[in-house]
Amino acid sequence: MQRTKDWLRQAEAELQAAKDLLAHGHWFWCCFTCQQAAEKAIKAVGEHFRQHLIEHELILLLDELQAFTAIPENVHQACARLNRHYIPTRYPNAFDRGAPVDKFFEQDAREAVQDAEMVLEFARSVIATS
């Protein structure tokens, strides 16, 4: 069963949730949610090409897609930045001391939203044109 639309819809919903989190000052959770939106967008592209991707690391997911579509450098860089938000946004032991809530700031969240938007636009474009 083809699930491309489901993955893309979830990615879009998570991006909207990230924007809501940004607006309410939940910057650490916004960053993580952006990483999740990008992951689901990439998995939508994988589904489009009949590839069931299970990895969570965004660069490794992109590597899986290179056989099917070109990956723009700006998307690759956005995913590299978003990868940094997968663990440290959620676990205090990612730092020597302090909680994630105190380690991420508004600018981090704004950049994460921009990166996630770029990845979603890439996914939409690939799905629409291939």
DSSP file (Angstrom, degrees, kcal/mol; ACC not computed):
  #  RESIDUE AA STRUCTURE BP1 BP2  ACC     N-H-->O    O-->H-N    N-H-->O    O-->H-N    TCO  KAPPA ALPHA  PHI   PSI    X-CA   Y-CA   Z-CA
    1    1 A M              0   0    0      0, 0.0     2,-0.4     0, 0.0     0, 0.0   0.000 360.0 360.0 360.0 131.1    0.0    0.0    0.0
    2    2 A Q        +     0   0    0      1,-0.1     3,-0.1    46,-0.0     4,-0.1  -0.631 360.0 174.1 -77.7 122.5    1.4    3.4   -1.0
    3    3 A R     >  +     0   0    0     -2,-0.4     4,-2.3     1,-0.1     5,-0.2   0.154  38.8 117.4-117.8  16.7    1.6    5.7    2.0
    4    4 A T  H  > S+     0   0    0      1,-0.2     4,-2.5     2,-0.2     5,-0.2   0.914  78.4  48.4 -52.3 -49.7    3.4    8.8    0.6
    5    5 A K  H  > S+     0   0    0      1,-0.2     4,-2.6     2,-0.2    -1,-0.2   0.858 109.7  52.7 -63.4 -36.3    0.4   11.1    1.3
    6    6 A D  H  > S+     0   0    0     -3,-0.2     4,-2.2     2,-0.2    -1,-0.2   0.933 111.2  45.8 -65.1 -45.9    0.1    9.9    4.9
    7    7 A W  H  X S+     0   0    0     -4,-2.3     4,-2.3     1,-0.2    -2,-0.2   0.918 115.1  47.3 -63.4 -43.3    3.8   10.6    5.6
    8    8 A L  H  X S+     0   0    0     -4,-2.5     4,-2.5    -5,-0.2    -2,-0.2   0.901 110.4  51.9 -67.4 -40.0    3.7   14.0    3.9
    9    9 A R  H  X S+     0   0    0     -4,-2.6     4,-2.2    -5,-0.2    -1,-0.2   0.910 110.7  48.5 -61.5 -41.7    0.5   15.0    5.8
   10   10 A Q  H  X S+     0   0    0     -4,-2.2     4,-2.5     2,-0.2    -2,-0.2   0.908 110.0  51.9 -65.0 -40.9    2.1   14.0    9.1
   11   11 A A  H  X S+     0   0    0     -4,-2.3     4,-2.1     1,-0.2    -2,-0.2   0.918 110.8  47.9 -60.1 -43.6    5.3   16.0    8.2
   12   12 A E  H  X S+     0   0    0     -4,-2.5     4,-2.0     2,-0.2    -1,-0.2   0.887 111.4  50.2 -66.1 -39.1    3.2   19.1    7.4
   13   13 A A  H  X S+     0   0    0     -4,-2.2     4,-2.2     2,-0.2    -1,-0.2   0.895 110.8  49.4 -66.1 -39.5    1.2   18.7   10.6
   14   14 A E  H  X S+     0   0    0     -4,-2.5     4,-2.4     2,-0.2    -2,-0.2   0.864 108.2  53.4 -69.6 -35.0    4.4   18.4   12.7
   15   15 A L  H  X S+     0   0    0     -4,-2.1     4,-2.0     2,-0.2    -1,-0.2   0.916 109.6  48.6 -63.7 -41.2    5.8   21.5   11.0
   16   16 A Q  H  X S+     0   0    0     -4,-2.0     4,-2.1     1,-0.2    -2,-0.2   0.911 110.2  51.2 -63.8 -41.1    2.7   23.4   11.9
   17   17 A A  H  X S+     0   0    0     -4,-2.2     4,-2.5     1,-0.2    -2,-0.2   0.898 107.7  53.5 -61.7 -39.7    3.0   22.1   15.5
   18   18 A A  H  X S+     0   0    0     -4,-2.4     4,-2.5     1,-0.2    -1,-0.2   0.900 107.2  50.9 -61.7 -40.5    6.6   23.3   15.5
   19   19 A K  H  X S+     0   0    0     -4,-2.0     4,-2.3     2,-0.2    -1,-0.2   0.892 110.0  49.9 -64.6 -38.9    5.5   26.8   14.5
   20   20 A D  H  X S+     0   0    0     -4,-2.1     4,-1.2     2,-0.2    -2,-0.2   0.910 110.5  49.9 -64.2 -42.1    3.0   26.8   17.3
   21   21 A L  H  <>S+     0   0    0     -4,-2.5     5,-2.6     1,-0.2     3,-0.2   0.896 110.2  50.8 -63.2 -40.6    5.7   25.7   19.7
   22   22 A L  H ><5S+     0   0    0     -4,-2.5     3,-1.7     1,-0.2    -2,-0.2   0.937 107.4  53.1 -60.6 -46.9    7.9   28.5   18.5
   23   23 A A  H 3<5S+     0   0    0     -4,-2.3    -1,-0.2     1,-0.3    -2,-0.2   0.772 111.8  46.0 -61.7 -26.6    5.2   31.1   18.9
   24   24 A H  T 3<5S-     0   0    0     -4,-1.2    -1,-0.3    -3,-0.2    -2,-0.2   0.262 118.2-106.9-103.7  11.3    4.7   30.0   22.5
   25   25 A G  T < 5S+     0   0    0     -3,-1.7     2,-1.4    -4,-0.2     3,-0.2   0.645  75.3 135.1  79.2  15.3    8.4   29.9   23.5
   26   26 A H     >< +     0   0    0     -5,-2.6     4,-2.2     1,-0.2    -1,-0.2  -0.541  23.0 160.1 -92.8  68.7    8.9   26.2   23.6
   27   27 A W  H  >  +     0   0    0     -2,-1.4     4,-2.2     1,-0.2    -1,-0.2   0.860  64.6  51.1 -67.5 -41.0   12.1   26.4   21.7
   28   28 A F  H  > S+     0   0    0     76,-0.3     4,-1.8    -3,-0.2    -1,-0.2   0.918 115.0  43.8 -63.0 -41.9   13.7   23.1   22.6
   29   29 A W  H  > S+     0   0    0      1,-0.2     4,-2.5     2,-0.2    -2,-0.2   0.835 109.9  56.7 -74.8 -31.8   10.5   21.2   21.7
   30   30 A C  H  X S+     0   0    0     -4,-2.2     4,-2.2     2,-0.2    -1,-0.2   0.928 106.4  50.8 -60.0 -45.5   10.1   23.2   18.5
   31   31 A C  H  X S+     0   0    0     -4,-2.2     4,-1.8     1,-0.2    -2,-0.2   0.924 112.3  45.6 -60.5 -45.8   13.6   22.1   17.4
   32   32 A F  H  X S+     0   0    0     -4,-1.8     4,-2.2     1,-0.2    -1,-0.2   0.919 111.2  52.5 -63.5 -43.0   12.9   18.5   18.0
   33   33 A T  H  X S+     0   0    0     -4,-2.5     4,-2.4     1,-0.2    -1,-0.2   0.852 106.4  54.2 -64.3 -34.0    9.5   18.7   16.2
   34   34 A C  H  X S+     0   0    0     -4,-2.2     4,-2.3     2,-0.2    -1,-0.2   0.902 107.0  50.8 -64.6 -40.8   11.3   20.3   13.2
   35   35 A Q  H  X S+     0   0    0     -4,-1.8     4,-2.3     1,-0.2    -2,-0.2   0.913 111.3  48.8 -61.9 -40.7   13.6   17.3   13.1
   36   36 A Q  H  X S+     0   0    0     -4,-2.2     4,-2.3     2,-0.2    -2,-0.2   0.895 108.9  52.1 -66.5 -40.4   10.6   15.0   13.2
   37   37 A A  H  X S+     0   0    0     -4,-2.4     4,-2.1     1,-0.2    -1,-0.2   0.920 111.4  47.5 -61.2 -43.7    8.8   16.9   10.4
   38   38 A A  H  X S+     0   0    0     -4,-2.3     4,-2.5     2,-0.2     5,-0.2   0.911 109.7  53.3 -64.8 -41.9   11.9   16.6    8.2
   39   39 A E  H  X S+     0   0    0     -4,-2.3     4,-2.2     1,-0.2    -2,-0.2   0.924 111.3  45.5 -58.9 -44.7   12.3   12.9    9.0
   40   40 A K  H  X S+     0   0    0     -4,-2.3     4,-1.8     2,-0.2    -1,-0.2   0.855 110.5  53.6 -70.1 -33.8    8.7   12.3    7.9
   41   41 A A  H  X S+     0   0    0     -4,-2.1     4,-1.7     2,-0.2    -1,-0.2   0.923 110.5  47.0 -64.5 -43.1    9.0   14.4    4.8
   42   42 A I  H  X S+     0   0    0     -4,-2.5     4,-2.3     1,-0.2    -2,-0.2   0.900 110.5  52.2 -65.3 -39.5   12.1   12.4    3.8
   43   43 A K  H  X S+     0   0    0     -4,-2.2     4,-2.6    -5,-0.2    -1,-0.2   0.821 104.0  57.9 -66.9 -29.2   10.2    9.1    4.5
   44   44 A A  H  X S+     0   0    0     -4,-1.8     4,-2.3     2,-0.2    -1,-0.2   0.915 106.5  48.4 -62.7 -42.5    7.4   10.4    2.3
   45   45 A V  H  X S+     0   0    0     -4,-1.7     4,-1.6     2,-0.2    -2,-0.2   0.920 110.1  52.1 -63.4 -42.4    9.9   10.7   -0.5
   46   46 A G  H  <>S+     0   0    0     -4,-2.3     5,-3.5     1,-0.2     3,-0.3   0.931 109.6  48.5 -58.1 -45.8   11.1    7.2    0.3
   47   47 A E  H ><5S+     0   0    0     -4,-2.6     3,-2.1     3,-0.2    -1,-0.2   0.892 105.2  59.2 -60.5 -39.6    7.5    5.9    0.1
   48   48 A H  H 3<5S+     0   0    0     -4,-2.3    -1,-0.2     1,-0.3    -2,-0.2   0.872 110.1  42.6 -56.5 -37.5    7.0    7.7   -3.2
   49   49 A F  T 3<5S-     0   0    0     -4,-1.6    -1,-0.3    -3,-0.3    -2,-0.2   0.188 122.7-107.8 -94.8  15.9    9.9    5.6   -4.6
   50   50 A R  T < 5S+     0   0    0     -3,-2.1     2,-0.5     1,-0.2    -3,-0.2   0.824  76.2 136.8  62.8  34.5    8.6    2.4   -2.9
   51   51 A Q      < -     0   0    0     -5,-3.5     2,-1.1    -6,-0.2    -1,-0.2  -0.960  48.1-148.7-113.4 121.8   11.4    2.5   -0.3
   52   52 A H        -     0   0    0     -2,-0.5     2,-0.4    -3,-0.1    -9,-0.1  -0.779  20.7-164.4 -90.7 100.3   10.4    1.8    3.3
   53   53 A L        +     0   0    0     -2,-1.1    -6,-0.1   -10,-0.2     8,-0.0  -0.722  20.1 170.9 -91.6 131.3   13.0    3.8    5.2
   54   54 A I        +     0   0    0     -2,-0.4    -1,-0.1     7,-0.0     7,-0.0   0.541  41.7 107.6-116.5 -11.4   13.4    3.1    8.9
   55   55 A E        -     0   0    0      1,-0.1    -2,-0.0     2,-0.1     3,-0.0  -0.187  50.1-159.7 -63.0 158.4   16.4    5.1    9.9
   56   56 A H        +     0   0    0     27,-0.0     2,-0.6     5,-0.0    -1,-0.1   0.556  65.0  96.8-113.0 -17.2   16.0    8.3   12.0
   57   57 A E     >  -     0   0    0      1,-0.2     4,-2.0     2,-0.0     3,-0.2  -0.656  68.4-147.1 -79.0 118.2   19.3   10.0   11.1
   58   58 A L  H  > S+     0   0    0     -2,-0.6     4,-2.5     1,-0.2     5,-0.2   0.840  92.8  51.8 -61.8 -39.5   18.4   12.4    8.4
   59   59 A I  H  > S+     0   0    0      1,-0.2     4,-2.3     2,-0.2    -1,-0.2   0.907 110.1  49.9 -65.8 -40.1   21.7   12.3    6.4
   60   60 A L  H  > S+     0   0    0     -3,-0.2     4,-1.5     2,-0.2    -1,-0.2   0.883 109.7  52.1 -64.8 -36.7   21.5    8.5    6.3
   61   61 A L  H  X S+     0   0    0     -4,-2.0     4,-1.1     2,-0.2     3,-0.2   0.929 109.1  49.4 -63.1 -44.2   17.9    8.8    5.0
   62   62 A L  H >X S+     0   0    0     -4,-2.5     4,-1.1     1,-0.2     3,-0.7   0.900 105.4  57.9 -61.5 -39.5   19.0   11.2    2.3
   63   63 A D  H >< S+     0   0    0     -4,-2.3     3,-0.5     1,-0.3     4,-0.3   0.879 102.8  54.4 -57.3 -37.5   21.8    8.7    1.4
   64   64 A E  H 3< S+     0   0    0     -4,-1.5     3,-0.5     1,-0.2    -1,-0.3   0.800 108.5  49.6 -65.5 -28.4   19.1    6.1    0.8
   65   65 A L  H XX S+     0   0    0     -4,-1.1     3,-2.5    -3,-0.7     4,-1.9   0.641  84.3  87.8 -86.7 -15.2   17.3    8.4   -1.6
   66   66 A Q  T << S+     0   0    0     -4,-1.1    -1,-0.2    -3,-0.5    -2,-0.1   0.761  81.5  61.6 -59.8 -24.9   20.3    9.4   -3.8
   67   67 A A  T 34 S+     0   0    0     -3,-0.5    -1,-0.3    -4,-0.3    -2,-0.1   0.675 115.5  33.1 -71.0 -15.6   19.7    6.4   -6.0
   68   68 A F  T <4 S+     0   0    0     -3,-2.5     2,-0.3     1,-0.3    -2,-0.2   0.676 127.1   8.0-114.2 -25.9   16.3    7.9   -6.9
   69   69 A T  S  < S-     0   0    0     -4,-1.9    -1,-0.3     2,-0.0     2,-0.2  -0.994  75.3 -98.5-157.6 152.9   16.7   11.6   -6.9
   70   70 A A        -     0   0    0     -2,-0.3    -3,-0.0    -3,-0.1    -4,-0.0  -0.535  31.7-142.4 -74.3 141.1   19.3   14.4   -6.6
   71   71 A I        -     0   0    0     -2,-0.2    -1,-0.0    -5,-0.1     5,-0.0  -0.922  17.4-131.7-106.6 112.5   19.6   15.9   -3.1
   72   72 A P     >  -     0   0    0      0, 0.0     4,-2.1     0, 0.0     3,-0.4  -0.296  16.7-122.1 -61.8 147.7   20.3   19.6   -3.2
   73   73 A E  H  > S+     0   0    0      1,-0.2     4,-2.6     2,-0.2     5,-0.2   0.866 111.3  56.4 -60.3 -37.7   23.2   20.8   -1.1
   74   74 A N  H  > S+     0   0    0      1,-0.2     4,-2.1     2,-0.2    -1,-0.2   0.855 107.9  48.2 -66.4 -32.4   21.0   23.2    0.9
   75   75 A V  H  > S+     0   0    0     -3,-0.4     4,-2.4     2,-0.2    -1,-0.2   0.905 110.6  51.6 -70.4 -42.0   18.7   20.3    1.8
   76   76 A H  H  X S+     0   0    0     -4,-2.1     4,-2.0     1,-0.2    -2,-0.2   0.925 112.2  46.0 -58.9 -45.9   21.7   18.2    2.9
   77   77 A Q  H  X S+     0   0    0     -4,-2.6     4,-2.2     2,-0.2    -1,-0.2   0.894 110.2  53.4 -66.4 -40.4   22.9   21.1    5.1
   78   78 A A  H  X S+     0   0    0     -4,-2.1     4,-2.6     1,-0.2    -1,-0.2   0.917 110.1  48.3 -60.0 -42.5   19.5   21.7    6.6
   79   79 A C  H  X S+     0   0    0     -4,-2.4     4,-2.3     2,-0.2   -21,-0.2   0.877 107.5  55.1 -66.9 -36.9   19.3   18.0    7.5
   80   80 A A  H  X S+     0   0    0     -4,-2.0     4,-0.7     2,-0.2    -1,-0.2   0.914 111.8  44.3 -61.8 -41.5   22.7   18.1    9.0
   81   81 A R  H >< S+     0   0    0     -4,-2.2     3,-1.0     1,-0.2    -2,-0.2   0.921 112.6  51.1 -67.9 -43.2   21.6   21.0   11.3
   82   82 A L  H >< S+     0   0    0     -4,-2.6     3,-2.2     1,-0.2    -2,-0.2   0.838  98.1  67.3 -64.9 -32.3   18.3   19.3   12.1
   83   83 A N  H >< S+     0   0    0     -4,-2.3     3,-1.7     1,-0.3     4,-0.4   0.835  89.5  66.2 -54.3 -33.0   20.1   16.1   13.1
   84   84 A R  T << S+     0   0    0     -3,-1.0    -1,-0.3    -4,-0.7    -2,-0.2   0.635  96.6  56.5 -66.1 -13.0   21.6   18.0   16.0
   85   85 A H  T <  S+     0   0    0     -3,-2.2     4,-0.3    -4,-0.2    -1,-0.3   0.388  82.7  86.8 -99.6   2.8   18.1   18.4   17.5
   86   86 A Y  S <  S+     0   0    0     -3,-1.7    -2,-0.1    -4,-0.2    -1,-0.1   0.950 106.2   8.8 -72.3 -48.9   17.2   14.7   17.7
   87   87 A I  S >> S+     0   0    0     -4,-0.4     3,-2.2     2,-0.1     4,-1.5   0.887 122.4  56.9 -99.3 -51.5   18.7   13.7   21.1
   88   88 A P  T 34 S+     0   0    0      0, 0.0     6,-0.1     0, 0.0    -3,-0.1   0.730  99.1  62.3 -62.4 -21.6   19.9   16.9   23.0
   89   89 A T  T 34 S+     0   0    0     -4,-0.3   -57,-0.1     1,-0.2    -2,-0.1   0.658 115.7  31.0 -73.5 -13.6   16.4   18.5   22.8
   90   90 A R  T <4 S+     0   0    0     -3,-2.2    -1,-0.2     1,-0.2    -3,-0.1   0.662 109.2  60.5-118.5 -22.2   15.0   15.7   24.9
   91   91 A Y    ><  -     0   0    0     -4,-1.5     3,-1.9     1,-0.1    -1,-0.2  -0.939  55.0-154.8-124.0 120.9   17.5   14.3   27.3
   92   92 A P  G >  S+     0   0    0      0, 0.0     3,-1.8     0, 0.0    -1,-0.1   0.809  94.3  67.7 -58.2 -30.0   19.3   16.1   30.1
   93   93 A N  G 3  S+     0   0    0      1,-0.3     6,-0.1     3,-0.0    -2,-0.0   0.456  78.1  81.1 -75.3   4.0   22.2   13.7   29.9
   94   94 A A  G <  S+     0   0    0     -3,-1.9     2,-0.3    -6,-0.1    -1,-0.3   0.617  97.6  48.5 -75.4 -12.2   23.1   15.0   26.5
   95   95 A F  S <  S-     0   0    0     -3,-1.8     3,-0.1     3,-0.3     8,-0.0  -0.871  90.1-118.1-124.8 156.9   24.8   17.8   28.4
   96   96 A D  S    S-     0   0    0     -2,-0.3     2,-0.3     1,-0.2    -1,-0.1   0.873  98.1 -12.3 -61.1 -36.4   27.3   17.8   31.3
   97   97 A R  S    S+     0   0    0      2,-0.0    -1,-0.2    -3,-0.0     2,-0.0  -0.979 102.6  53.2-159.8 159.5   24.6   19.7   33.3
   98   98 A G  S    S-     0   0    0     -2,-0.3    -3,-0.3    -3,-0.1     5,-0.0  -0.033  73.6 -85.1  94.6 159.8   21.4   21.5   32.8
   99   99 A A    >   -     0   0    0      1,-0.1     3,-2.1    -6,-0.1     4,-0.3  -0.710  32.5-115.1-101.3 151.8   18.1   20.6   31.1
  100  100 A P  G >> S+     0   0    0      0, 0.0     3,-2.0     0, 0.0     4,-0.9   0.838 112.7  68.7 -52.8 -34.8   17.4   20.9   27.4
  101  101 A V  G 34 S+     0   0    0      1,-0.3   -73,-0.2     2,-0.2   -74,-0.1   0.781 104.3  43.7 -56.3 -26.4   14.7   23.5   28.2
  102  102 A D  G <4 S+     0   0    0     -3,-2.1    -1,-0.3     1,-0.1     3,-0.0   0.406 107.9  59.9 -97.6   0.4   17.6   25.8   29.2
  103  103 A K  T <4 S+     0   0    0     -3,-2.0     2,-0.4    -4,-0.3    -2,-0.2   0.558  91.7  67.7-108.2 -11.6   19.9   25.0   26.2
  104  104 A F     <  -     0   0    0     -4,-0.9   -76,-0.3    -3,-0.1     2,-0.2  -0.915  62.5-166.6-119.1 141.2   17.8   26.0   23.2
  105  105 A F     >  -     0   0    0     -2,-0.4     4,-2.1   -78,-0.2     3,-0.4  -0.678  38.4 -93.3-124.5 171.7   16.8   29.6   22.3
  106  106 A E  H  > S+     0   0    0      1,-0.2     4,-2.7    -2,-0.2     5,-0.2   0.880 122.6  52.8 -54.1 -43.9   14.5   31.4   20.0
  107  107 A Q  H  > S+     0   0    0      1,-0.2     4,-2.4     2,-0.2    -1,-0.2   0.886 107.0  53.1 -63.3 -37.3   17.0   31.7   17.2
  108  108 A D  H  > S+     0   0    0     -3,-0.4     4,-2.2     1,-0.2    -1,-0.2   0.934 111.6  46.1 -58.8 -45.6   17.7   28.0   17.3
  109  109 A A  H  X S+     0   0    0     -4,-2.1     4,-2.4     2,-0.2    -2,-0.2   0.902 111.0  51.5 -67.0 -41.9   14.0   27.3   16.9
  110  110 A R  H  X S+     0   0    0     -4,-2.7     4,-2.1     1,-0.2    -1,-0.2   0.921 112.0  46.9 -61.4 -43.7   13.6   29.9   14.1
  111  111 A E  H  X S+     0   0    0     -4,-2.4     4,-2.6     2,-0.2    -1,-0.2   0.891 110.3  53.1 -65.1 -39.1   16.5   28.3   12.2
  112  112 A A  H  X S+     0   0    0     -4,-2.2     4,-2.7    -5,-0.2    -2,-0.2   0.906 108.2  50.4 -63.4 -41.2   15.0   24.8   12.8
  113  113 A V  H  X S+     0   0    0     -4,-2.4     4,-2.6     2,-0.2    -1,-0.2   0.925 110.8  49.3 -62.5 -43.8   11.7   25.9   11.3
  114  114 A Q  H  X S+     0   0    0     -4,-2.1     4,-2.0     2,-0.2    -2,-0.2   0.919 112.3  48.0 -61.4 -43.3   13.4   27.3    8.2
  115  115 A D  H  X S+     0   0    0     -4,-2.6     4,-2.1     2,-0.2    -2,-0.2   0.922 112.1  48.5 -64.0 -43.8   15.4   24.1    7.8
  116  116 A A  H  X S+     0   0    0     -4,-2.7     4,-2.6     1,-0.2     5,-0.2   0.904 109.2  53.3 -63.8 -40.4   12.3   21.9    8.2
  117  117 A E  H  X S+     0   0    0     -4,-2.6     4,-2.3     1,-0.2    -1,-0.2   0.907 108.3  51.1 -59.6 -41.0   10.4   24.1    5.7
  118  118 A M  H  X S+     0   0    0     -4,-2.0     4,-2.2     2,-0.2    -2,-0.2   0.911 110.7  47.7 -62.8 -43.3   13.2   23.6    3.2
  119  119 A V  H  X S+     0   0    0     -4,-2.1     4,-2.5     2,-0.2    -2,-0.2   0.905 112.0  49.6 -66.7 -41.1   13.1   19.8    3.6
  120  120 A L  H  X S+     0   0    0     -4,-2.6     4,-2.9     2,-0.2     5,-0.2   0.897 109.7  51.2 -64.9 -38.8    9.3   19.8    3.2
  121  121 A E  H  X S+     0   0    0     -4,-2.3     4,-2.4    -5,-0.2    -2,-0.2   0.912 109.8  50.5 -64.6 -40.9    9.5   21.9    0.1
  122  122 A F  H  X S+     0   0    0     -4,-2.2     4,-2.6     2,-0.2     5,-0.2   0.943 111.7  48.1 -57.9 -48.7   12.1   19.5   -1.3
  123  123 A A  H  X S+     0   0    0     -4,-2.5     4,-2.6     1,-0.2     5,-0.2   0.930 111.7  48.6 -61.1 -47.2    9.8   16.5   -0.5
  124  124 A R  H  X S+     0   0    0     -4,-2.9     4,-2.3     1,-0.2    -1,-0.2   0.914 112.3  49.9 -58.6 -42.3    6.8   18.1   -2.1
  125  125 A S  H  X S+     0   0    0     -4,-2.4     4,-1.7    -5,-0.2    -2,-0.2   0.923 111.9  46.1 -64.4 -45.8    8.8   19.0   -5.2
  126  126 A V  H  X S+     0   0    0     -4,-2.6     4,-1.2     1,-0.2    -1,-0.2   0.932 114.6  47.9 -63.4 -45.3   10.2   15.5   -5.7
  127  127 A I  H  < S+     0   0    0     -4,-2.6    -1,-0.2     1,-0.2    -2,-0.2   0.873 113.8  47.1 -64.8 -37.5    6.8   13.9   -5.1
  128  128 A A  H  < S+     0   0    0     -4,-2.3    -1,-0.2    -5,-0.2    -2,-0.2   0.781 118.7  38.8 -75.4 -27.0    5.0   16.2   -7.5
  129  129 A T  H  <        0   0    0     -4,-1.7    -2,-0.2    -5,-0.2    -1,-0.2   0.468 360.0 360.0-108.9  -1.7    7.6   15.9  -10.3
  130  130 A S     <        0   0    0     -4,-1.2    -3,-0.1    -3,-0.2    -2,-0.1   0.419 360.0 360.0-129.3 360.0    8.6   12.2  -10.4
